[in-house]
Amino acid sequence: MRFKAPTPFLSRPVRVCGIQYGLRPVKDFAAFAEQVENYVDVGDDYDADVIVFPELLAVQLLSCLARGFAPADAMRRLAEQFNDEFEGLFLGLSRKYDRIIVAGTHPRFVDGKLQNVASIFVPGHGPIHQPKLHLTPTERNVWQFEPGQEIHILETDFGRMGVSICYDVQFPEVARIQAEQGIQLLVVPYLTDDRRGYTRVTTCARARAVENQIYVITAGMVGSLPLITDLTAQYAQSGVYTPSDFPFPMDGIATEAAPNSEMVLVGDIDLAILDQTRARGSVLNHQDAAEDGLHVSFDGRICVHHLPWLNREPVPTPFVG
């Protein structure tokens, strides 16, 4: 019997850039905007398709406010005073540099409720707002955020991606729902103040990559805001994680940043390798999950956004697995 070569897959390369952001006091919004744009400019120099900032990026602006507010009041003031400027900044940067930017998260009022929201900016489109679904005790009791009830799926010209904010990635049901909606790239902005928190987020992010046969990129915060409660120290080691199978690195780590150092992480991934692995890998998690009958229900809304990146064309390079 003559051997039949496997059907080739077309390469679908994506370059991701995680900003391991250095938290430090700034005197005004202009100084914040300058620091942010410096990082976006670096991502642009590396020709990154997706640039990811950490969770609660906007808390740096607390250093612009008068001291003495209770933590919950401070978060509300951030949402009231800086939301329009924050979104305007990232809309402009996404358009100027022609990049998809996940702007970490920021406090935002949604139907009168204060939520921790990740805003995603795609050139030529308005922002997509992914709220955090699960809240830590600090977020719930100290900052007094309220959980969101929406899962957003972004369909770009390279494929589908989703965002899972820090604590959310520790719940496998969220990523399972996103995978059932077709995502192949999961973005995880996070903020943790010690190595234990970082370990929880990273261990679970790597598990989600294996369970769903997807890529996961994490971006964490380092540095501190002196004398501001709960923001006096951060710990991060951002990374790009893969399934653990032959086409990928043996340990499932495509690349990682240096621990607790301000820096930019850049990694190349190829979504066609996921297609190959899902079709004929050593294990078939994605396929078997679709057939095992253990589907996850969600009481909130699932929103799929078709957001072609109009200025870019996919690269039809043959890839033979």
C-alpha positions in Angstrom: 0.0 0.0 0.0 1.4 3.3 -1.0 2.1 5.8 1.8 -0.1 8.9 1.5 1.4 12.1 2.9 -0.7 14.0 5.3 -2.6 17.0 4.0 -0.5 20.1 4.4 -1.6 23.0 6.6 -1.1 26.7 5.6 1.2 28.5 8.1 -0.6 31.1 10.2 2.1 32.9 12.1 1.4 35.4 14.8 3.9 37.4 16.8 2.8 38.2 20.3 4.4 40.8 22.6 3.8 40.8 26.4 4.7 43.9 28.3 6.1 43.1 31.8 5.2 46.6 32.8 7.1 48.6 35.4 4.7 50.2 37.9 6.1 53.4 39.3 4.6 56.9 40.2 3.8 59.3 37.4 3.0 63.0 37.8 0.2 63.2 35.3 -1.7 61.4 32.5 0.8 62.6 29.9 3.6 60.9 31.7 1.6 57.7 31.9 0.8 57.9 28.2 4.4 58.4 27.3 5.5 55.3 29.3 2.7 53.3 27.6 3.6 54.5 24.1 7.3 53.7 24.7 6.3 50.0 25.2 3.9 50.0 22.2 6.7 51.5 20.1 9.0 48.6 21.2 6.3 46.1 20.2 6.0 47.9 16.9 9.7 47.6 16.3 9.4 43.9 16.8 6.5 43.8 14.3 4.2 42.2 16.9 0.7 41.4 15.8 -0.7 41.5 19.4 0.6 43.6 22.3 -0.6 42.8 25.8 -0.4 44.9 28.9 -0.9 43.6 32.5 -4.0 43.7 34.6 -4.9 47.0 36.4 -2.5 49.0 34.2 -4.6 52.1 35.0 -3.7 51.9 38.8 -0.5 53.8 37.9 -2.7 56.8 37.6 -3.5 56.6 41.4 -0.2 58.4 41.9 -1.7 61.4 40.1 -4.6 61.6 42.7 -4.6 63.2 46.1 -3.8 60.8 48.9 -6.1 59.8 51.7 -8.9 58.1 49.7 -10.1 54.7 50.8 -9.1 52.0 48.2 -12.7 51.6 46.9 -13.1 55.4 46.5 -9.7 55.6 44.7 -10.8 53.0 42.1 -14.0 54.9 41.5 -12.1 58.1 41.0 -9.9 56.3 38.4 -13.0 55.2 36.5 -14.6 58.7 36.7 -11.6 60.8 35.9 -9.5 58.8 33.5 -11.7 56.4 31.6 -12.2 58.5 28.5 -8.5 59.5 28.3 -7.4 55.9 28.9 -9.6 54.6 26.1 -8.7 57.5 23.8 -5.0 56.8 24.3 -5.2 53.2 23.3 -7.6 53.8 20.4 -5.0 56.3 19.0 -2.1 53.9 19.6 -3.8 51.0 18.0 -4.6 53.1 14.9 -1.2 54.8 14.8 0.9 51.6 15.1 -1.6 49.3 13.3 -1.5 46.7 16.1 -4.0 44.8 18.2 -3.5 46.0 21.8 -4.9 44.4 24.9 -4.7 47.4 27.3 -4.4 45.4 30.4 -7.4 46.2 32.6 -8.8 49.4 34.1 -11.7 50.2 36.5 -14.8 51.0 34.4 -18.4 51.6 35.2 -20.8 49.3 33.4 -24.5 49.9 33.9 -23.6 51.7 37.1 -21.4 48.9 38.4 -17.7 49.2 38.9 -15.9 46.4 37.1 -12.4 45.4 36.4 -12.4 45.5 32.6 -9.9 44.5 29.9 -10.3 46.6 26.8 -9.1 45.2 23.5 -8.3 47.6 20.6 -8.3 46.5 17.0 -7.3 49.0 14.3 -10.4 50.3 12.5 -12.8 49.2 15.3 -14.1 50.4 18.6 -12.9 48.8 21.8 -14.2 45.5 23.1 -14.7 45.3 26.8 -14.1 42.0 28.6 -15.1 42.2 32.3 -13.5 40.1 34.9 -15.8 37.2 35.9 -14.3 36.0 39.1 -13.1 38.4 41.8 -10.5 37.9 44.5 -11.3 38.8 48.1 -9.3 42.1 47.7 -11.2 43.0 44.5 -14.6 42.2 46.1 -14.1 43.5 49.7 -11.4 46.2 49.4 -11.8 47.7 46.0 -15.5 46.7 45.8 -15.6 45.7 42.2 -18.5 43.7 40.9 -18.2 40.7 38.6 -19.0 40.8 34.9 -21.4 38.4 33.0 -20.0 38.4 29.5 -17.5 36.4 27.5 -16.2 38.1 24.4 -14.6 36.3 21.5 -12.6 38.2 18.9 -12.4 36.9 15.4 -9.4 38.6 13.7 -7.8 38.0 10.4 -5.4 35.4 11.9 -8.1 33.5 14.0 -10.1 33.7 17.1 -8.7 35.0 20.4 -10.1 35.6 23.9 -9.1 37.3 27.1 -9.1 35.7 30.6 -8.2 38.2 33.4 -5.8 36.8 36.1 -8.1 34.9 38.6 -10.4 33.9 35.7 -7.8 31.6 34.2 -7.9 29.6 37.4 -11.4 28.4 36.4 -11.1 25.8 33.6 -14.7 26.3 32.6 -14.0 29.8 31.2 -11.3 28.6 28.8 -13.4 25.6 27.9 -16.2 27.9 26.8 -13.8 30.1 24.9 -12.3 27.0 23.2 -15.8 25.8 22.2 -16.2 29.2 20.6 -13.1 28.6 18.5 -10.3 30.5 20.2 -6.7 29.5 19.5 -5.0 32.3 21.4 -5.9 33.1 25.0 -4.5 36.4 26.5 -4.1 36.6 30.3 -3.3 40.0 31.8 -2.5 39.5 35.5 -1.5 41.3 38.7 0.0 39.4 41.6 1.9 40.7 44.6 3.9 37.6 45.4 5.3 34.4 43.9 2.4 32.3 45.2 -0.1 34.3 43.2 2.1 34.3 40.1 2.4 30.5 40.5 -1.4 30.0 40.6 -1.9 32.1 37.5 1.0 30.6 35.5 0.3 27.0 36.5 -3.4 27.4 35.5 -2.5 29.2 32.2 -0.2 26.3 31.2 -3.0 23.8 32.1 -5.5 25.7 29.9 -3.0 25.5 27.0 -2.8 21.7 27.4 -6.5 21.1 28.1 -7.7 23.1 25.1 -4.8 22.8 22.7 -4.4 26.6 22.5 -1.6 29.1 22.9 -1.7 31.3 26.1 0.2 34.5 26.6 0.4 36.0 30.1 1.5 39.6 30.9 2.2 40.6 34.5 3.1 43.7 36.4 6.3 44.5 38.3 7.4 47.5 40.4 5.3 49.3 43.0 3.4 52.4 44.0 4.9 53.3 47.4 2.5 53.9 50.2 -0.6 52.9 48.2 -2.3 49.9 49.9 -2.2 46.6 47.9 0.1 48.1 45.3 3.4 48.3 47.2 4.9 45.3 45.5 4.3 43.1 42.5 5.7 39.8 41.2 5.6 38.5 37.6 7.2 36.3 35.1 5.3 36.7 31.9 5.3 33.9 29.3 4.0 32.3 26.1 2.7 28.7 26.7 1.8 25.9 24.3 0.3 22.5 24.4 2.8 19.8 25.3 3.2 17.7 22.2 5.9 17.0 19.6 5.5 20.1 17.5 6.0 22.3 20.6 8.7 22.8 23.1 8.9 19.8 25.4 8.0 21.7 28.5 5.2 23.7 26.9 7.0 27.0 27.3 7.6 28.9 24.0 9.3 31.7 25.9 9.3 33.4 29.3 10.5 36.8 30.6 13.1 37.2 33.3 11.3 37.0 36.7 10.3 40.3 38.3 12.2 42.5 35.8 10.7 45.3 33.7 11.0 44.1 30.1 9.2 43.1 26.9 8.6 39.5 25.9 8.2 38.6 22.2 7.2 35.2 20.9 6.3 33.7 17.6 3.5 31.2 17.4 1.9 29.4 14.5 -1.8 28.6 14.6 -1.4 26.0 11.9 0.6 23.9 14.3 -2.4 23.9 16.6 -4.5 22.7 13.6 -2.0 19.9 13.0 -1.9 18.9 16.6 -5.7 19.0 17.0 -6.0 16.7 13.9 -3.3 14.2 14.6 -1.5 14.9 17.9 -0.4 12.4 20.5 -3.5 13.3 22.4 -6.6 15.0 21.0 -7.9 17.1 23.9 -9.8 19.6 21.8 -11.5 16.9 19.7 -12.3 14.6 22.6 -13.6 17.5 24.7 -16.1 18.3 21.9 -17.3 14.7 22.0 -17.3 13.8 25.7 -20.7 15.3 26.5 -19.3 17.3 29.4 -20.2 20.7 27.9 -20.1 23.8 30.1 -23.1 26.2 30.3 -22.8 29.9 31.0 -25.6 32.1 32.5 -24.2 35.3 31.0 -23.8 36.4 27.4 -21.3 35.1 24.9 -20.5 37.8 22.3 -18.5 37.0 19.1 -17.0 40.0 17.3 -15.9 39.8 13.7 -13.0 42.2 13.6 -10.9 41.8 10.4 -7.6 43.6 10.7 -8.0 45.4 7.4 -4.4 46.5 6.8 -2.9 43.1 7.1 -3.0 39.9 5.0 -2.5 36.4 6.2 0.7 34.7 5.1 -0.1 31.6 2.9 3.2 29.8 3.5 2.9 26.0 3.2 3.4 24.1 6.4 3.6 20.3 6.3 3.2 18.4 9.5 
